Amino acid sequence: MKAKIHITLKNGVLDPQGRAIAGALHNMGFSEVEDVKQGKYIEVEVKEKDRKKAEAAIEKMCAGLLANTVVENYKYELID
């Protein structure tokens, strides 16, 4: 089973990389860009066949290592 994990900063958390990207896009002529939020995308393959057990494992991975839950949100999609 594969987990596709998206990690983003929570609202209100400073995003200097997002600001730098927005600035670079403005410099390139994309004046319509109002804001940019950057994040992480991670794919994890797990051997587990039971969906509930796979979800529990992915939750533990995200909360324990992959995301800093103080400043980041995460969501994932499991694909058989």
MMTF fields as JSON, N, C-alpha, C and O atoms, coordinates in Angstrom:
{
  "mmtfVersion": "1.0.0",
  "mmtfProducer": "UNKNOWN",
  "numBonds": 319,
  "numAtoms": 320,
  "numGroups": 80,
  "numChains": 1,
  "numModels": 1,
  "chainsPerModel": [1],
  "groupsPerChain": [80],
  "chainIdList": ["A"],
  "bondAtomList": [4, 2, 8, 6, 12, 10, 16, 14, 20, 18, 24, 22, 28, 26, 32, 30, 36, 34, 40, 38, 44, 42, 48, 46, 52, 50, 56, 54, 60, 58, 64, 62, 68, 66, 72, 70, 76, 74, 80, 78, 84, 82, 88, 86, 92, 90, 96, 94, 100, 98, 104, 102, 108, 106, 112, 110, 116, 114, 120, 118, 124, 122, 128, 126, 132, 130, 136, 134, 140, 138, 144, 142, 148, 146, 152, 150, 156, 154, 160, 158, 164, 162, 168, 166, 172, 170, 176, 174, 180, 178, 184, 182, 188, 186, 192, 190, 196, 194, 200, 198, 204, 202, 208, 206, 212, 210, 216, 214, 220, 218, 224, 222, 228, 226, 232, 230, 236, 234, 240, 238, 244, 242, 248, 246, 252, 250, 256, 254, 260, 258, 264, 262, 268, 266, 272, 270, 276, 274, 280, 278, 284, 282, 288, 286, 292, 290, 296, 294, 300, 298, 304, 302, 308, 306, 312, 310, 316, 314],
  "bondOrderList": [1, 1, 1, 1, 1, 1, 1, 1, 1, 1, 1, 1, 1, 1, 1, 1, 1, 1, 1, 1, 1, 1, 1, 1, 1, 1, 1, 1, 1, 1, 1, 1, 1, 1, 1, 1, 1, 1, 1, 1, 1, 1, 1, 1, 1, 1, 1, 1, 1, 1, 1, 1, 1, 1, 1, 1, 1, 1, 1, 1, 1, 1, 1, 1, 1, 1, 1, 1, 1, 1, 1, 1, 1, 1, 1, 1, 1, 1, 1],
  "groupList": [{"groupName": "MET", "atomNameList": ["N", "CA", "C", "O"], "elementList": ["N", "C", "C", "O"], "formalChargeList": [0, 0, 0, 0], "bondAtomList": [1, 0, 2, 1, 3, 2], "bondOrderList": [1, 1, 2], "singleLetterCode": "M", "chemCompType": "L-PEPTIDE LINKING"}, {"groupName": "LYS", "atomNameList": ["N", "CA", "C", "O"], "elementList": ["N", "C", "C", "O"], "formalChargeList": [0, 0, 0, 0], "bondAtomList": [1, 0, 2, 1, 3, 2], "bondOrderList": [1, 1, 2], "singleLetterCode": "K", "chemCompType": "L-PEPTIDE LINKING"}, {"groupName": "ALA", "atomNameList": ["N", "CA", "C", "O"], "elementList": ["N", "C", "C", "O"], "formalChargeList": [0, 0, 0, 0], "bondAtomList": [1, 0, 2, 1, 3, 2], "bondOrderList": [1, 1, 2], "singleLetterCode": "A", "chemCompType": "L-PEPTIDE LINKING"}, {"groupName": "ILE", "atomNameList": ["N", "CA", "C", "O"], "elementList": ["N", "C", "C", "O"], "formalChargeList": [0, 0, 0, 0], "bondAtomList": [1, 0, 2, 1, 3, 2], "bondOrderList": [1, 1, 2], "singleLetterCode": "I", "chemCompType": "L-PEPTIDE LINKING"}, {"groupName": "HIS", "atomNameList": ["N", "CA", "C", "O"], "elementList": ["N", "C", "C", "O"], "formalChargeList": [0, 0, 0, 0], "bondAtomList": [1, 0, 2, 1, 3, 2], "bondOrderList": [1, 1, 2], "singleLetterCode": "H", "chemCompType": "L-PEPTIDE LINKING"}, {"groupName": "THR", "atomNameList": ["N", "CA", "C", "O"], "elementList": ["N", "C", "C", "O"], "formalChargeList": [0, 0, 0, 0], "bondAtomList": [1, 0, 2, 1, 3, 2], "bondOrderList": [1, 1, 2], "singleLetterCode": "T", "chemCompType": "L-PEPTIDE LINKING"}, {"groupName": "LEU", "atomNameList": ["N", "CA", "C", "O"], "elementList": ["N", "C", "C", "O"], "formalChargeList": [0, 0, 0, 0], "bondAtomList": [1, 0, 2, 1, 3, 2], "bondOrderList": [1, 1, 2], "singleLetterCode": "L", "chemCompType": "L-PEPTIDE LINKING"}, {"groupName": "ASN", "atomNameList": ["N", "CA", "C", "O"], "elementList": ["N", "C", "C", "O"], "formalChargeList": [0, 0, 0, 0], "bondAtomList": [1, 0, 2, 1, 3, 2], "bondOrderList": [1, 1, 2], "singleLetterCode": "N", "chemCompType": "L-PEPTIDE LINKING"}, {"groupName": "GLY", "atomNameList": ["N", "CA", "C", "O"], "elementList": ["N", "C", "C", "O"], "formalChargeList": [0, 0, 0, 0], "bondAtomList": [1, 0, 2, 1, 3, 2], "bondOrderList": [1, 1, 2], "singleLetterCode": "G", "chemCompType": "PEPTIDE LINKING"}, {"groupName": "VAL", "atomNameList": ["N", "CA", "C", "O"], "elementList": ["N", "C", "C", "O"], "formalChargeList": [0, 0, 0, 0], "bondAtomList": [1, 0, 2, 1, 3, 2], "bondOrderList": [1, 1, 2], "singleLetterCode": "V", "chemCompType": "L-PEPTIDE LINKING"}, {"groupName": "ASP", "atomNameList": ["N", "CA", "C", "O"], "elementList": ["N", "C", "C", "O"], "formalChargeList": [0, 0, 0, 0], "bondAtomList": [1, 0, 2, 1, 3, 2], "bondOrderList": [1, 1, 2], "singleLetterCode": "D", "chemCompType": "L-PEPTIDE LINKING"}, {"groupName": "PRO", "atomNameList": ["N", "CA", "C", "O"], "elementList": ["N", "C", "C", "O"], "formalChargeList": [0, 0, 0, 0], "bondAtomList": [1, 0, 2, 1, 3, 2], "bondOrderList": [1, 1, 2], "singleLetterCode": "P", "chemCompType": "L-PEPTIDE LINKING"}, {"groupName": "GLN", "atomNameList": ["N", "CA", "C", "O"], "elementList": ["N", "C", "C", "O"], "formalChargeList": [0, 0, 0, 0], "bondAtomList": [1, 0, 2, 1, 3, 2], "bondOrderList": [1, 1, 2], "singleLetterCode": "Q", "chemCompType": "L-PEPTIDE LINKING"}, {"groupName": "ARG", "atomNameList": ["N", "CA", "C", "O"], "elementList": ["N", "C", "C", "O"], "formalChargeList": [0, 0, 0, 0], "bondAtomList": [1, 0, 2, 1, 3, 2], "bondOrderList": [1, 1, 2], "singleLetterCode": "R", "chemCompType": "L-PEPTIDE LINKING"}, {"groupName": "PHE", "atomNameList": ["N", "CA", "C", "O"], "elementList": ["N", "C", "C", "O"], "formalChargeList": [0, 0, 0, 0], "bondAtomList": [1, 0, 2, 1, 3, 2], "bondOrderList": [1, 1, 2], "singleLetterCode": "F", "chemCompType": "L-PEPTIDE LINKING"}, {"groupName": "SER", "atomNameList": ["N", "CA", "C", "O"], "elementList": ["N", "C", "C", "O"], "formalChargeList": [0, 0, 0, 0], "bondAtomList": [1, 0, 2, 1, 3, 2], "bondOrderList": [1, 1, 2], "singleLetterCode": "S", "chemCompType": "L-PEPTIDE LINKING"}, {"groupName": "GLU", "atomNameList": ["N", "CA", "C", "O"], "elementList": ["N", "C", "C", "O"], "formalChargeList": [0, 0, 0, 0], "bondAtomList": [1, 0, 2, 1, 3, 2], "bondOrderList": [1, 1, 2], "singleLetterCode": "E", "chemCompType": "L-PEPTIDE LINKING"}, {"groupName": "TYR", "atomNameList": ["N", "CA", "C", "O"], "elementList": ["N", "C", "C", "O"], "formalChargeList": [0, 0, 0, 0], "bondAtomList": [1, 0, 2, 1, 3, 2], "bondOrderList": [1, 1, 2], "singleLetterCode": "Y", "chemCompType": "L-PEPTIDE LINKING"}, {"groupName": "CYS", "atomNameList": ["N", "CA", "C", "O"], "elementList": ["N", "C", "C", "O"], "formalChargeList": [0, 0, 0, 0], "bondAtomList": [1, 0, 2, 1, 3, 2], "bondOrderList": [1, 1, 2], "singleLetterCode": "C", "chemCompType": "L-PEPTIDE LINKING"}],
  "groupTypeList": [0, 1, 2, 1, 3, 4, 3, 5, 6, 1, 7, 8, 9, 6, 10, 11, 12, 8, 13, 2, 3, 2, 8, 2, 6, 4, 7, 0, 8, 14, 15, 16, 9, 16, 10, 9, 1, 12, 8, 1, 17, 3, 16, 9, 16, 9, 1, 16, 1, 10, 13, 1, 1, 2, 16, 2, 2, 3, 16, 1, 0, 18, 2, 8, 6, 6, 2, 7, 5, 9, 9, 16, 7, 17, 1, 17, 16, 6, 3, 10],
  "groupIdList": [1, 2, 3, 4, 5, 6, 7, 8, 9, 10, 11, 12, 13, 14, 15, 16, 17, 18, 19, 20, 21, 22, 23, 24, 25, 26, 27, 28, 29, 30, 31, 32, 33, 34, 35, 36, 37, 38, 39, 40, 41, 42, 43, 44, 45, 46, 47, 48, 49, 50, 51, 52, 53, 54, 55, 56, 57, 58, 59, 60, 61, 62, 63, 64, 65, 66, 67, 68, 69, 70, 71, 72, 73, 74, 75, 76, 77, 78, 79, 80],
  "secStructList": [7, 3, 3, 3, 3, 3, 3, 3, 3, 7, 6, 6, 1, 7, 7, 2, 2, 2, 2, 2, 2, 2, 2, 2, 2, 2, 2, 6, 6, 7, 6, 6, 7, 7, 7, 7, 7, 7, 3, 3, 3, 3, 3, 3, 3, 7, 7, 7, 7, 7, 2, 2, 2, 2, 2, 2, 2, 2, 2, 2, 2, 0, 0, 0, 0, 0, 7, 7, 6, 6, 6, 3, 3, 3, 3, 3, 3, 3, 3, 7],
  "xCoordList": [0.846, 0.0, 0.895, 1.947, 0.477, 1.261, 0.485, -0.724, 1.214, 0.64, 1.249, 2.469, 0.392, 0.824, 0.52, -0.641, 1.582, 1.459, 1.791, 2.827, 0.901, 1.1, 1.219, 0.352, 2.302, 2.556, 2.659, 3.427, 1.877, 1.874, 1.94, 1.591, 2.393, 2.429, 1.01, 0.144, 0.783, -0.513, -0.704, 0.265, -1.966, -2.272, -1.66, -1.706, -1.092, -0.497, 0.982, 1.631, 1.527, 2.949, 3.72, 3.359, 4.782, 5.609, 6.159, 6.619, 6.108, 6.586, 7.597, 7.247, 8.858, 9.846, 10.109, 10.356, 10.059, 10.266, 9.115, 9.332, 7.903, 6.749, 6.856, 6.543, 7.298, 7.482, 8.559, 8.408, 9.648, 10.729, 10.23, 10.564, 9.442, 8.883, 7.948, 7.996, 7.097, 6.171, 6.945, 6.585, 8.003, 8.827, 9.466, 9.499, 9.979, 10.601, 9.568, 9.863, 8.365, 7.307, 6.918, 6.683, 6.853, 6.564, 7.655, 7.367, 8.92, 10.045, 10.005, 10.532, 9.38, 9.264, 8.061, 7.82, 7.315, 6.19, 4.838, 3.835, 4.778, 3.503, 2.888, 2.839, 2.424, 1.884, 0.568, 0.149, -0.086, -1.371, -1.207, -2.192, 0.027, 0.267, 0.103, 0.783, -0.803, -1.04, -0.25, 0.301, -0.187, 0.466, 0.928, 0.327, 1.98, 2.487, 2.74, 3.35, 2.28, 2.58, 3.346, 2.909, 4.469, 5.236, 5.062, 4.705, 5.317, 5.175, 6.043, 6.984, 5.706, 6.449, 5.485, 4.317, 5.99, 5.233, 6.104, 7.258, 5.559, 6.316, 5.465, 4.266, 6.077, 5.409, 6.057, 7.281, 5.231, 5.712, 5.008, 3.779, 5.783, 5.239, 5.25, 6.273, 4.117, 4.045, 3.588, 2.785, 4.103, 3.754, 2.366, 1.782, 1.843, 0.565, -0.574, -0.733, -1.36, -2.514, -3.809, -4.731, -3.878, -5.066, -5.081, -4.164, -6.115, -6.184, -6.142, -5.434, -6.882, -6.919, -5.535, -5.12, -4.826, -3.48, -2.511, -1.638, -2.666, -1.816, -2.064, -1.115, -3.33, -3.655, -3.053, -2.509, -3.147, -2.583, -1.07, -0.514, -0.407, 1.042, 1.413, 2.355, 0.683, 0.964, 0.726, 1.511, -0.347, -0.612, 0.569, 1.015, 1.074, 2.215, 3.452, 4.187, 3.685, 4.843, 4.75, 5.721, 3.576, 3.393, 3.541, 4.27, 2.855, 2.877, 4.225, 4.623, 4.924, 6.168, 7.423, 8.419, 7.394, 8.622, 8.399, 9.069, 7.477, 7.378, 6.878, 7.29, 5.998, 5.456, 5.741, 5.695, 6.032, 6.146, 4.753, 4.376, 3.991, 2.572, 2.318, 1.174, 3.366, 3.211, 2.946, 2.136, 3.628, 3.515, 3.03, 2.8, 2.872, 2.484, 1.221, 0.958, 0.45, -0.681, -0.263, 0.642, -0.909, -0.65, -1.955, -2.906, -1.959, -3.061, -2.441, -1.375, -3.1, -2.559, -3.676, -4.844, -3.262, -4.16, -3.494, -2.321, -4.253, -3.733, -4.227, -5.413, -3.297, -3.639, -3.239, -2.097, -4.189, -3.932, -2.972, -2.652],
  "yCoordList": [-1.167, 0.0, 1.235, 1.247, 2.261, 3.491, 4.623, 4.767, 5.42, 6.626, 7.834, 7.952, 8.722, 9.999, 11.055, 11.329, 11.643, 12.522, 13.959, 14.218, 14.879, 16.307, 17.01, 16.871, 17.763, 18.471, 19.961, 20.371, 20.763, 22.205, 22.923, 22.366, 24.167, 24.979, 25.355, 25.568, 25.433, 25.869, 27.348, 28.088, 27.77, 29.184, 30.011, 29.627, 31.137, 32.026, 31.775, 32.582, 30.674, 30.381, 31.06, 30.942, 31.77, 32.442, 31.436, 30.359, 31.791, 30.92, 31.696, 32.204, 31.791, 32.567, 31.997, 32.756, 30.673, 30.091, 30.46, 30.769, 30.428, 30.826, 32.274, 32.605, 33.141, 34.563, 34.731, 35.533, 33.975, 34.056, 33.596, 34.202, 32.543, 32.046, 33.089, 33.362, 33.671, 34.701, 35.884, 36.413, 36.299, 37.403, 37.088, 37.932, 35.862, 35.458, 35.422, 35.823, 34.946, 34.922, 36.338, 36.601, 37.244, 38.654, 39.212, 39.897, 38.915, 39.385, 38.818, 39.425, 37.658, 37.035, 37.579, 37.184, 38.481, 39.083, 38.51, 38.887, 37.618, 37.031, 37.881, 37.468, 39.063, 40.008, 39.54, 40.055, 38.574, 38.078, 37.186, 36.872, 36.774, 35.911, 36.748, 37.759, 36.319, 37.032, 36.435, 37.171, 35.116, 34.467, 33.078, 32.465, 32.593, 31.243, 30.559, 31.139, 29.346, 28.49, 27.292, 26.648, 26.999, 25.837, 24.725, 24.975, 23.515, 22.377, 21.221, 21.388, 20.04, 18.825, 17.769, 17.72, 16.946, 15.805, 14.572, 14.55, 13.557, 12.336, 11.139, 11.11, 10.149, 8.875, 7.792, 7.682, 7.0, 5.909, 4.629, 4.577, 3.605, 2.28, 1.461, 1.38, 0.859, -0.019, -1.405, -1.541, -2.42, -3.801, -4.189, -5.155, -3.457, -3.785, -3.879, -2.996, -4.945, -5.136, -4.619, -4.227, -4.619, -4.157, -2.623, -1.99, -2.04, -0.586, 0.145, 1.144, -0.332, 0.318, 0.316, 1.319, -0.795, -0.883, 0.024, 0.65, 0.089, 0.971, 2.427, 3.197, 2.811, 4.175, 4.496, 5.582, 3.56, 3.782, 3.975, 4.826, 3.186, 3.31, 4.656, 5.306, 5.076, 6.352, 7.507, 8.455, 7.438, 8.473, 8.595, 9.701, 7.456, 7.473, 8.061, 8.829, 7.701, 8.232, 9.748, 10.466, 10.22, 11.658, 12.424, 13.414, 11.97, 12.673, 12.55, 13.451, 11.447, 11.201, 11.698, 11.969, 11.825, 12.198, 13.106, 14.13, 12.742, 13.407, 14.842, 15.683, 15.131, 16.485, 17.004, 16.258, 18.281, 18.95, 19.476, 20.554, 18.726, 19.033, 20.325, 20.766, 20.931, 22.225, 23.302, 24.202, 23.207, 24.254, 23.724, 24.512, 22.411, 21.836, 20.991, 20.363, 20.99, 20.091, 19.018, 19.23, 17.883, 16.851, 16.174, 16.101, 15.688, 14.856, 13.814, 14.035, 12.697, 11.632, 10.877, 10.919, 10.194, 9.347, 7.97, 7.863, 6.929, 5.563, 4.958, 5.023, 4.366, 3.734, 2.269, 1.942, 1.391, -0.062, -0.496, -1.68],
  "zCoordList": [0.0, 0.0, 0.0, 0.639, -0.713, -0.797, -0.126, -0.309, 0.656, 1.253, 0.559, 0.449, 0.097, -0.471, 0.587, 0.893, 1.142, 2.298, 1.887, 1.276, 2.229, 1.972, 3.328, 4.191, 3.496, 4.743, 4.431, 3.561, 5.15, 4.931, 6.275, 7.316, 6.227, 7.439, 7.845, 6.996, 9.147, 9.651, 9.344, 9.175, 9.273, 9.057, 10.178, 11.346, 9.812, 10.796, 11.057, 11.722, 10.547, 10.718, 9.591, 8.42, 9.953, 8.948, 7.947, 8.327, 6.671, 5.599, 4.746, 3.68, 5.216, 4.455, 3.061, 2.124, 2.912, 1.581, 0.656, -0.515, 1.172, 0.369, -0.068, -1.211, 0.839, 0.49, -0.572, -1.494, -0.444, -1.44, -2.806, -3.824, -2.835, -4.095, -4.695, -5.895, -3.851, -4.333, -4.905, -5.957, -4.217, -4.711, -6.046, -6.941, -6.181, -7.445, -8.567, -9.693, -8.271, -9.29, -9.706, -10.885, -8.737, -9.073, -9.974, -10.955, -9.638, -10.456, -11.872, -12.804, -12.027, -13.344, -14.122, -15.262, -13.498, -14.198, -13.836, -14.441, -12.875, -12.463, -11.354, -10.195, -11.723, -10.742, -10.135, -9.098, -10.765, -10.248, -9.02, -8.352, -8.713, -7.547, -6.285, -6.105, -5.415, -4.163, -3.011, -2.192, -2.937, -1.813, -2.244, -3.126, -1.631, -1.904, -0.575, 0.323, -0.452, 0.688, 0.147, -0.807, 0.748, 0.318, 1.348, 2.499, 0.918, 1.818, 1.369, 0.592, 1.878, 1.544, 1.018, 1.404, 0.148, -0.37, -0.18, -0.609, 0.457, 0.75, 0.355, 0.632, -0.293, -0.566, 0.278, 0.333, 0.929, 1.774, 1.345, 1.294, 1.041, 0.74, 2.027, 2.706, 2.36, 3.53, 3.088, 2.164, 3.751, 3.411, 3.901, 3.411, 4.848, 5.485, 4.468, 3.626, 4.548, 3.661, 4.281, 3.566, 5.614, 6.33, 6.332, 6.854, 5.754, 5.589, 6.93, 7.061, 7.919, 9.235, 9.878, 10.458, 9.78, 10.353, 9.594, 10.196, 8.28, 7.481, 7.86, 8.005, 8.021, 8.429, 9.793, 9.993, 10.725, 12.06, 11.984, 12.678, 11.14, 10.986, 10.366, 10.819, 9.339, 8.685, 9.651, 9.687, 10.433, 11.444, 12.407, 12.712, 12.884, 13.809, 13.148, 13.769, 11.88, 11.149, 11.012, 11.251, 10.626, 10.424, 11.732, 11.798, 12.765, 14.045, 14.749, 15.486, 14.529, 15.234, 14.562, 15.233, 13.214, 12.513, 11.301, 11.163, 10.438, 9.139, 9.217, 8.418, 10.165, 10.309, 11.712, 12.69, 11.79, 13.083, 13.394, 12.933, 14.17, 14.362, 15.143, 15.249, 15.686, 16.34, 15.284, 15.503, 14.145, 13.114, 11.763, 10.845, 11.626, 10.333, 10.439, 11.465, 9.364, 9.173, 8.187, 7.381, 8.244, 7.255, 6.871, 7.649, 5.652, 5.178, 4.269, 3.694, 4.142, 3.32, 2.618, 3.004, 1.581, 0.802, 0.707, 0.351, 1.027, 0.896, -0.401, -0.726, -1.139, -2.4, -2.322, -1.997, -2.623, -2.581, -3.664, -3.768]
}
